[in-house]
C-alpha cells in the first residue's frame, strides 16, 4: 500500500502513532469512556488530530460505537464530531455513501479490535483518504478500542493519475505515425478525463471563426456559430465553456485555443451530449493533455512543411532551369546563324527573335527577384492616387495578346464613376496581370473570361471569372502558396511556370491593405478570383 511522501504528513503520522502507542498502554477503559476536552487519552488524540492537515482521528469501542471523532478533515468534508460520537458505525456512515463502505469499515474495525492493524486507501465522495488503524489496550493488554487515523491524499492520487495519463500520452506520441494519430490518442485521454462524448482538434487557417469542428458522430460546425463573443475570447487565448448553438447536435462544449505568435493556431473542442459544467481540475488536466499533444502535432506539421518546401524549392529550380534553357538555346542558335558566312536569314528577323527570348528570360528573372524581395521584406510600395478602372484596363490590354493567341473572349464590366485608390500602379498592375495570365493559361480555347469592377462601401472588388479547368478543394487550399503549380486537371504538379505568380500577387494585394481569394465549384467548372482593395475616395486625383 503506497504511503504519503510529504515530510509533514509523515512526521505527523509518526508522532501520532508513537504517542498513540504510549497512550494505549496506560489508558484504561474508563479513561476512554469518560475523558472530555483535553483530559486523558481522548484529549491527547483530539489535540493531535487538529495538527493533521485535512486529517481526522476516530476512536471506536468494542460495541462498534464512535467514542471520538476529531480533526480538520471532518470539517472539510462537511461534518462535526457530534455526527459520529456516541453513534454506531451504521448510524455514523452518511446514508448517501455506498453501502459497501459500511461493510468495509465494519470489517476494518473488527480486525483492529481483534488486535490487528490496517492500512487502507479508500475513496469517499470523490476524495481519497489513507487510513491507518491500531488497537488501544489497557495495562493488561486487553484491547478496548480501535484508533484510526485518516487524512486526505486526494492531491497525491490526482497527481499519480495525471502522471499515468501523461505517460499514456507519451506512449501514443512515440508510436504515432502522424499528427492524426497524436490527436486520436489525446482525444481518447481527454474524453476519459472529462467524461466527454467526443473530442475534436482543428487547425486555424485564416479567420478563426471559419474553423469547422468535426467530432465524428457530432456533426461539423463552424466556430462562428457560437457567436462573435466566443470567437473573440478564443482569439485572445481564453478557454471557453459554452452551451451548444441552436440546431447543434451536442449540448455542451469546451473550446481550448492553442496559441502561437500571439494568435490562435488551433482549437481543441470537448463535446458533451448533455448540458453540464466540467470540474476545474478535470479541465486543467484536459488542457494540459491537449497542449502537450498540440506541441508534438505542430512539430510534425512543421517538419512536413519544411520537407514540402525543400521539395518545392527543388522543383522550382528545375522549372527555372528548364524555362531558361529554351530561350538560351534559341539565342545560341540565332547567334550561330548570324555568324555563319553566306547565311540567307534576315538579320532583322533573327534579332527580333532574340529580343523576344531575352524578354521572356527577363520576366523569369523578375519573378525570381520579386519573390526574393518579398521574402526578405525588401519590396516597397510607391503609392500614388490612381483610378482603379484605368489600372484594370491597362492590365486587360496587356493580356489581350495572350487572349488572341488562344482565341479566348475577354470581356470587361465596370462602373463609369471613377474609383480612387492610393496604390503603387506598377505593383498593382503586376497583381492584376498575374490573375489575368492565370485565367488565360488555365482556360481551354475557346474560353470566356470576364473582368468586373465593383464598388462595395469602402472597398472595391476586381473579379476575374473564367469557364476554364476549375480547381479541386485541394488545389484551392494551396493555390496562393509559394511554388504551387497546377496541371490542366487542377492538380498541383511540377511544371506550368515557376509557381510564384499568384503568391506574389497575394503579397502585393495584402501590402495594399487588401485581400485576394479564389473560388471554384470543382474541376472543369471554371474559377473566380476576387481582389478586394480599400478605396481612397476622400483624396483628389493628382
N, C-alpha and C positions, 0 to 999 in steps of 0.2 A: 504494500500500500504506500503510495507516494506521500512524503512528508513535506510540510511547508518549508520553503527555502529562506523566508525572511528572517534575518537575525533577530529582529524584535519579537516576532511571534515565537521563534524557537526559544529565546531566553525566557519569555514569559511562561511558555509551556513547561520548561524545565523547572522554573521557580515554583509554579503552582503544583506540579506533580510532586516535587520534593517536599514542599510544605504539607501537601495532602497526605503523603506517606507518613510524615511525622505526626500529623494530627490524628490520623486514623488509629494510631497505636494508643492514643491517650483519650480519644473521645468515647465517652460512654453513651449507651443508647439514650439515656435521659438528656444528655447534652444535645444530641441531635434533635430530639423531640422538643426541647424546651428553649433552646437558645434563640435569642432575637437580637436584631441590630448588630452590634459589634461584639457581643458576648459569645464566648466559646468557639467551637469549630465552625459553626454556621456563620458567625461574624467574620471569621477569617476567610472563608470561602466567598462570602458576599463581597468583601473588600477586594480580594484578588480578582474576582470576576469583573469588577469595574475597570481593571487595568488591561483586560484583554481587548484589543481592537476588534470591534464587530464580533465579540465573542460572548458566550454565555456559559454559566455553570448550573448544573442540575444535580440535586441530591434526591434519590428515590429510596423509600424504605422497603422492608420485606413485604409489605402489603401492596407494593407497586403503587404507592402514592407519592406525589411530589412533596418533599419536605422543604426544598429550597429551589428557587429559580431566580437567577440574577444575571446582570451583565448588559452592556450596551447593545449586544446583538438582539436581545429581546425587543428593545425599543425600536431598533432599525426595522425589525420585522413587524412592528405594529402591536406588540404585546406588552403586558406589565406582569410583574411577579404574581399578582393575585389571579391571573388567568390560569396559573398552574398550581401554586402552593395550596396544599390541602386537598387536591383533587387526584383522582386516579389517572393512570395513563390514558384510559379510554376517554375520560372527561377532559383531559388536558390537551389531547390532539385535536386541532381545529377540524370541524366536520367537512370543510371544503378540500382537505388534503386527501391523497389517495389512501384507500383502505389498507393497502399492503404496507404503508408506512407505520401504522399502529402495530401490525404484526411484527415488523422488523424491530421496532422499539421494544416491544414486549420481550422478544427473543434476546435482544442485547442485554436488557436489564436483568433478566433471569440468569443469563450467563455470568454477569458481574456478581450478582448476589450469591451465585454458587461458588464464588472465589476466583473467577476468571477475569480476563481483561479484554477489551475490544478496541480496535482502531478501524474506523469506517468512514468512507466518503459517501455522502448522500445528497440528493437534490430535493429542495423544498421550494415550490413556487418559483422556479427558475433560478434560484440561488443555490450555490454549492457550499456544503459545510463539511469540515473534518471533525469527527467526534472521537474522543478517547475516554475510555471508562476504566476505573479501578474500584475494587471493593473497599469499604470502610469497616474496620473491625475494632473491637474493644481490646483491652489489655490481655484478654484471654484468647484472642484470635477468633472470636465469634463475629462473623460478618453480619452487620445490622443495617447497612445501607450501601447504595451504589452512588459513586461520584462520577459524573460525566462532564467533560469539558468540550464545548463545541465552539468553533469560530468559523467565520465566513472565509472561504477560499475561492469565491467566485472569480475574483480578479485573476488569480493564477490559473484557474481552469479555463477561463476565456482566453488567456494568453497561450495556454497549451493548444487549445482548439485553433486559435489563429495561426500558430506556427505549423500545425498539421495541415491546415488548408493551404498555407503558402508553400509548404513542401510539395503538396499535390500540384499546385500551380506550376512550381519549378519543374516538376517531372513532366507536366504537359508541355511546357515550353521547350524542354530539352528534346522531346520526341516529336515536336510539331514539324510538319513538312512545309508549313507556310503560315501566313497571318490568319487565315480562316481557321486552322486547327487551334491556334492560340485563343482566338475569340471563342470557339466552341468550348474549350477547356475552362476559360474564365467564366463564361456564362453558366456552365453547369455548376460551378462552385458558388457563384453569386445567387443562383436560384436556390441552392441548398441553404445558404446563409440567411437569405431574406424571406424564404418561403414564397418566392415569386412564381408565376406561371411560366413566364418566358423572359428572355433577356436578349437584347439586340445591340450590336455595335455598328456604328456608321461613321464613315469619314466625311469631313466637311470640304466640299469643293465649291468655292464661290460663296453665295449667300447662305447663312446658317439656317434661315427659315425654309429654304428649299430642300433641306436634307429630309430624306424619307426613311422612316423606321420600318424595318421588316423583321418581325419576331416570329417567323414560322407560321403557326396556326393563327396568330394575330395578324390581321390584315395590315398592309403597309399604310402609313400615313405621314404627312409632312409635318415638320415641327411648327410651321406657320399655323397649323390648325389649332395649336394650343393658345394662340394669341400673341400679340406683339410684346406684352409684358413678360411672358415666359421666355420668348426668344431673346429679348434684351438682357434678361438675367443670365441666360446661358452664355451669351456673348461676353458677359463680364466675368465668367468663370464660376458662377454660382450653381450649386446643386439644387434642383427644384423638385419638390413633391407636388404633384398636381393630379386632379381628377381628370377623367377622360373627356375629350371634347364631344359635342353631340354626334351621334351616329357612330362613335368609335366602338370597337368590339370589346375593349377592356374597360375596367372601371377605375384603375389607379396606376399612376406612372411615377417613377423616379428617374429624372433625367440628369445625368452626370457628365459635364463637359470635360474634355481633355485639352488643355491649353498649350500652345506653342508660339513663342514670339509674340505674346500678348493677344492672340486670337484663338478662337475655338477651332481646333484641328479635327476633333472627333467627338462623338456622343455615345455614351453607353446608357441604354434605357432598361430599367427594370419594370416589368409589366405584371400587373395583378388583375385577376378577373373580378375581384370583389373590392369594394371601397374599403380602405384601411389606412392606418398610419403606421409606418415602419419604425421600429425601435432605433434610437440614435446609434447605439453600439453596433447593431446589425448593418446599418447604412455605412458607418465608418469602415467596417471590415469589407463590405462590398465595394466601397470606393477604393480601398487600398488594393484589392484584387484587380479591379478594373484598371487602375492607374499602372500597376506593375505590368499587367498584360499589354496595355497600350504602348508602353515604352518599348517592349520587345517587338510588337507588331509594327510600330513605326520604324524601328531599326531594320526590319526585313523589307518594309516598303522602300526605305531609303536605299538599301542595298540593291533592290530590284531596279530602282530609278537610276542609280549610278551605272549598273550594268547596261540598262537600256540606253542611257546617254552615251556610254562608250561605244555601244553597237551603232547608234545613230551617227556618232562622230565618224566612225569608220565608213559608214555608208555615204555620209556627206562628202568625205574626202574622195571616195571612189567616184561619186557622181560628179564632183567638181573636176577631177582629172579627166573623166570621160567627156564632159561637155567642153573642156578646154582643148582636148585632143583634136576634135573635129575641126574647129576654126584654125588651129595651128597647122593642121595638115593642109587645109586649103591655102593658107598663106604661104606655106613652104612650097607647094606645087606652083602657086602663082609666081613666086619669085623665080622658080626654075624656068617657067615659061618665058618670063621677061628676060632672063639671062641667056636663053637659047638663041644662037645666031640663025637668022633666016626664019624665025617663027612667024606664022601667019596670023597669030592672035592680035586683037586690037588692044594696045596698051591701056587705053582708057577703060575698056571693059574689065580688064584684069585688075586695075587699080580700084575701080568701083566695087568689084567683088571683095578685094582685100579690105576695103573700108567697112563693108558690111560685117565681115568677120571680126574686125577689130572692135566694131560697135557691140557685137554680141559678147566678146570677151570682156569689154569694158563693163557691160551690165552685170556679168557674173562677178567680176571683182568688186563692183559697187555693192552687190548683195552681201558679199563676204565682209566688206568694210562696215556696212551698216550694222550687220549682226555684231561685229566686234565692238563698234562704238556703243551700241545699246547695252551689250552685256557688261561693259566696263563703265557705264554711266557717262560716256563722253558725248552722247548725242545732245545737241542743243537746239531749241526752237527759236526761230527768228520770227516773232509774231507781228502780223500786220492786220489792219482792218480789211476784210475782203467780203465779197458776195459769194455765198455758197453756190448758187446756181452757176456762176462763171467757173468756179473751180471744178464742179462736176462736169460741165460741158467740155472743159479742156481735157479732162481725163477720158471722156467719151470719144472726143475727136482722136486722141492718141490711140484708142483701142479700135477705131474703125478699120485700120489697115488689117489687123488680125481678124476682125469680123468678116471683112470682104474676102480674105483668103480662105475662110472656112464656110463662106456663103451663109453666114448667120444673119438673122434680122435683129437689129438693135434699135430699141425704142426708148424715148425719154419723156417723162411726165413730171412737170414741176410747176409751182405757183409763179405767177408773174411778179408778185410783190417780193422785193429783194430780202433775202435772209442774211443778216450780217453776222460774221464770226470774227473773233480775234484768234488768228491761226497763222501757222507757218505755211505759206502757199506751196512751197516745194515739198515739204513733208506730207502735207495733206494730200497733194496730188499723188505722191508715192503710195499712200494708203489706198486711195481710190483706184489707182492703176493696178495694184495687186489684186484687189477684189474683182475688178473687171477682167483682168487677164485670167484669173481662176475660173470665172464663169465661161469665158470663151474656150479655154483649154479643155474643160470637162463637159462640154456640150457637144453632142453628136450632130453633125450637119445633116440637114439644115435645122437650126435651132432658133428659138426666140428668147431674147434677153431684154428685160425691161428694167430701166433705171428710173426710180421715183424719188422725188424730194418732197418732204412734208414737214410742216411746222406743227409741233405739239407743245403748246405752252412755252416754256423757257428752253426747249430743246428742239433741234432739227434732226430729222431722220433721213438718211440716204439708204434706200433699199434697192438691192440688185437681185432680181429674180430670174431664174432660168428654168428651162424644162429639160435639163440635161440628165446626167447619170445619177444624180441624187447621192445620198450618203446614208450609211447604216448608223445606228446609235453608237457603235464602237468607233467609227470614224469621227463622228461629231464630238465625242468625248476628248479626242486628241487633236482635233483639227488645227488649233492655234498653238500647238506645242512646236518647239524648235526641231527642225529636220524631219517633220512629218510630210510624207508624200503618199498619194493615193493613185490606184490604177483606175481603169475605166469601169470597174465594178464598185468603186468606193472603198476598197480595202487598202490599208496602209502597206505600201511595199517600196522597196528601193526604186530609184529612177523617177522620171517625171519631174525634173527640176531639182533644185537644191533643197527644197523643203523649208525655205526661210521666209518666203514672201508674206504669207499670212501671219506668221509670228511677228515679223517686222511691222506689218500693218496694225496688229493689235497693240504693240508697244507705242506706236506713233499716235494712234487714236486715244489711248489711255493717257498719254503725255499731254494731250489737248483737253483732258478732263472728260473725255467721252468713253464710250464702250462699243465693242463690236460683238455681234452674235451671229450664229448660223443656225439654220433650221432646215430640215428635210423630212418628208414623210417616208422616206426609205429609198433604196436603190431603184433607179430608173424613174423616179418621181420628181426630179428637179430639186433645186436648192434655193434658199433665200438668205442673203447676207444683209444684215442691218447695222449701219453705223449711226450711233447717236452722239450728237455733239451739242454742247451748250451754246446758245446764241448770245450775241452781244448787241442787243437792239438799242441800247442807250447811247452808243457812241456813234458819231458821224463818220462817214467814209472820208478817207484822206488819200 
